[in-house]
Amino acid sequence: MIWLTSPDAIATALPAAWLIATDQRPEHLPGRSSLRRETARGIIARQLALPDDAIEIGHDERGQPLLLGPVPLGLHLSLATRAGVVAIALAQRPTGIDVEQIEGTTEPPLASLHPDERAALLELPAAKRAAAFAQIWSAKEAYVKALGTGFARSPESFAVTLSAGQRFFLTDPVRKLRIEGDTRLIKNGGQESLAAAIIVLD
């Protein structure tokens, strides 16, 4: 997986993920949606060597972002925004990306997790649970985005296992799948404040 942090960076291959820090913090959904789409348009235009206004981003009947206009057939897009960071995934197969804020001041909501995830978090020192929870939750969000369903299923019905080397494994007993994905902790002012995850389906 290629991770990039500059809006001017071009990926040498796909799939790729961009994590773009902005100084914008829209409070409402329309503003966040506009920030995601405008940031993505510029990145995709550079990636495909097209002018910005040639890229059109729509959405399907479920609200998932959809590339329209003069782009290669079968190119998949996923978007997320949190705390001014725009996350963009581009792949030739269904993909999902998410970014979550690490809330270090409160205990993670363990009841919303799969039993295996709860057990893994409780084995960690308390100081590390918030970051691990954000990694797990961003992986879950990325997965349901790649499926195109959102949380039509309960988040505790499938399990994420964090692995060494910024990887994770997701086990879905309903779809009989075990999938690998990538995760990143994003530092802000010397603190690990955000967790991002991307997954690409076969």
C-alpha positions as CSV (number, residue, x, y, z in Angstrom):
1,M,0.0,0.0,0.0
2,I,1.3,3.5,-0.9
3,W,0.5,6.2,1.7
4,L,1.0,9.8,0.6
5,T,0.6,13.1,2.6
6,S,1.1,15.8,0.0
7,P,-1.8,16.9,-2.3
8,D,0.7,17.2,-5.1
9,A,2.0,13.6,-4.7
10,I,1.4,11.1,-7.5
11,A,1.2,7.4,-6.6
12,T,3.5,5.2,-8.6
13,A,0.9,2.4,-8.5
14,L,-2.6,1.7,-7.1
15,P,-4.1,1.1,-4.6
16,A,-2.9,4.3,-2.9
17,A,-4.1,6.4,0.0
18,W,-3.6,10.1,0.6
19,L,-3.9,11.7,4.1
20,I,-4.1,15.4,3.5
21,A,-4.0,17.8,6.5
22,T,-6.0,21.0,6.0
23,D,-6.7,24.0,8.1
24,Q,-10.4,23.6,7.6
25,R,-12.8,22.2,10.3
26,P,-16.3,22.2,8.8
27,E,-18.9,21.7,11.6
28,H,-21.7,20.3,9.4
29,L,-22.0,17.4,7.0
30,P,-22.3,19.5,3.8
31,G,-19.1,21.4,4.6
32,R,-17.2,18.2,5.3
33,S,-18.6,16.6,2.1
34,S,-17.5,19.6,0.1
35,L,-14.0,19.5,1.6
36,R,-13.6,15.8,0.9
37,R,-14.7,16.1,-2.7
38,E,-12.7,19.2,-3.6
39,T,-9.6,17.8,-2.1
40,A,-10.1,14.5,-3.9
41,R,-10.8,16.2,-7.2
42,G,-7.4,17.9,-7.2
43,I,-5.6,14.7,-6.2
44,I,-7.3,12.5,-8.8
45,A,-6.8,15.1,-11.5
46,R,-3.0,15.1,-10.8
47,Q,-2.9,11.3,-10.6
48,L,-4.6,11.0,-14.0
49,A,-2.9,14.1,-15.6
50,L,-6.2,15.8,-16.2
51,P,-7.4,19.3,-15.3
52,D,-9.3,19.6,-12.0
53,D,-12.6,20.5,-13.7
54,A,-12.5,17.3,-15.7
55,I,-13.0,15.3,-12.5
56,E,-16.6,14.8,-11.4
57,I,-17.4,13.0,-8.1
58,G,-21.0,11.9,-7.6
59,H,-22.5,9.2,-5.4
60,D,-24.4,6.0,-5.8
61,E,-27.8,5.2,-4.4
62,R,-26.3,4.4,-1.0
63,G,-24.4,7.6,-0.8
64,Q,-20.9,6.1,-1.6
65,P,-18.6,8.4,-3.6
66,L,-18.5,7.5,-7.3
67,L,-16.1,8.7,-10.0
68,L,-17.8,10.2,-13.0
69,G,-16.4,11.7,-16.2
70,P,-13.2,10.8,-18.1
71,V,-11.6,8.4,-15.7
72,P,-10.5,4.8,-16.3
73,L,-13.3,2.2,-16.1
74,G,-13.4,0.4,-12.8
75,L,-11.5,2.9,-10.7
76,H,-12.9,2.9,-7.1
77,L,-12.8,5.8,-4.7
78,S,-13.4,6.2,-1.0
79,L,-13.3,9.3,1.2
80,A,-13.2,10.3,4.8
81,T,-12.7,13.4,6.9
82,R,-11.8,14.0,10.6
83,A,-10.3,16.9,12.4
84,G,-9.2,18.6,9.2
85,V,-7.6,15.6,7.7
86,V,-9.0,14.3,4.4
87,A,-8.4,10.7,3.6
88,I,-8.7,9.5,0.0
89,A,-8.3,6.0,-1.3
90,L,-8.0,5.1,-5.0
91,A,-7.9,1.5,-6.2
92,Q,-8.8,-0.7,-9.1
93,R,-11.0,-2.8,-6.8
94,P,-13.7,-1.9,-4.2
95,T,-11.9,0.0,-1.5
96,G,-12.7,1.8,1.8
97,I,-10.8,4.3,3.9
98,D,-11.6,5.9,7.2
99,V,-9.9,8.2,9.7
100,E,-10.8,8.5,13.4
101,Q,-9.8,10.8,16.2
102,I,-8.0,9.2,19.2
103,E,-10.0,10.1,22.2
104,G,-7.5,9.6,25.1
105,T,-9.6,11.2,27.8
106,T,-12.5,8.6,27.9
107,E,-12.6,4.8,28.0
108,P,-13.4,3.3,24.6
109,P,-17.0,2.1,24.1
110,L,-16.1,-1.6,24.2
111,A,-19.7,-2.7,24.0
112,S,-19.7,-1.8,20.3
113,L,-16.9,-4.2,19.5
114,H,-16.7,-7.9,18.7
115,P,-15.8,-10.0,21.8
116,D,-12.4,-10.8,20.4
117,E,-11.7,-7.1,19.9
118,R,-12.8,-6.3,23.5
119,A,-10.6,-9.0,24.9
120,A,-7.6,-7.7,22.9
121,L,-8.1,-4.2,24.1
122,L,-8.5,-5.2,27.7
123,E,-5.1,-7.0,27.5
124,L,-3.5,-3.7,26.6
125,P,-2.3,-1.1,29.1
126,A,-5.0,1.5,29.7
127,A,-2.8,4.2,28.1
128,K,-2.7,2.3,24.7
129,R,-6.4,1.4,24.5
130,A,-7.7,4.7,22.9
131,A,-5.2,4.4,19.9
132,A,-6.0,0.7,19.4
133,F,-9.7,1.4,19.6
134,A,-9.4,4.1,16.9
135,Q,-7.4,1.8,14.7
136,I,-10.0,-1.0,15.1
137,W,-12.9,1.3,14.5
138,S,-11.4,3.0,11.4
139,A,-10.7,-0.5,10.0
140,K,-14.4,-1.4,10.6
141,E,-15.6,1.8,8.9
142,A,-13.2,1.2,5.9
143,Y,-14.5,-2.4,5.5
144,V,-18.2,-1.4,5.4
145,K,-17.4,1.4,3.0
146,A,-15.6,-1.1,0.7
147,L,-18.7,-3.3,0.8
148,G,-20.8,-0.3,0.0
149,T,-23.3,-1.1,2.8
150,G,-22.3,1.2,5.7
151,F,-23.2,-0.2,9.1
152,A,-26.3,-2.1,7.8
153,R,-24.7,-4.9,9.9
154,S,-23.8,-4.4,13.5
155,P,-20.1,-3.6,14.0
156,E,-19.7,-6.4,16.5
157,S,-20.6,-9.0,13.9
158,F,-17.1,-9.0,12.4
159,A,-13.6,-8.8,14.0
160,V,-10.5,-6.8,13.4
161,T,-7.1,-8.0,14.7
162,L,-4.2,-5.5,14.8
163,S,-0.9,-6.9,13.6
164,A,2.7,-5.8,13.6
165,G,4.0,-3.5,10.9
166,Q,0.8,-1.4,10.6
167,R,-1.3,-4.2,9.2
168,F,-4.6,-5.6,10.4
169,F,-6.7,-8.6,9.6
170,L,-10.5,-8.6,9.3
171,T,-12.5,-11.8,9.8
172,D,-16.1,-11.7,8.5
173,P,-18.0,-15.0,9.4
174,V,-21.0,-14.0,7.3
175,R,-19.0,-13.5,4.1
176,K,-16.5,-16.2,5.1
177,L,-13.6,-13.7,4.5
178,R,-10.3,-13.0,6.1
179,I,-8.9,-9.8,4.6
180,E,-5.7,-7.8,5.2
181,G,-5.7,-4.0,5.4
182,D,-3.3,-1.2,6.3
183,T,-3.5,1.2,9.3
184,R,-1.6,4.3,10.3
185,L,-1.4,6.5,13.4
186,I,-1.1,10.2,12.4
187,K,0.9,12.4,14.6
188,N,-0.1,16.0,15.2
189,G,2.1,18.3,17.2
190,G,4.1,15.3,18.5
191,Q,1.0,13.5,19.7
192,E,-0.7,10.5,18.0
193,S,-4.1,12.0,17.5
194,L,-5.7,10.2,14.5
195,A,-5.9,6.6,13.2
196,A,-6.5,5.8,9.5
197,A,-7.2,2.5,7.8
198,I,-7.7,1.3,4.3
199,I,-8.9,-2.0,2.9
200,V,-9.2,-3.3,-0.7
201,L,-11.5,-6.2,-1.5
202,D,-10.6,-9.0,-3.9
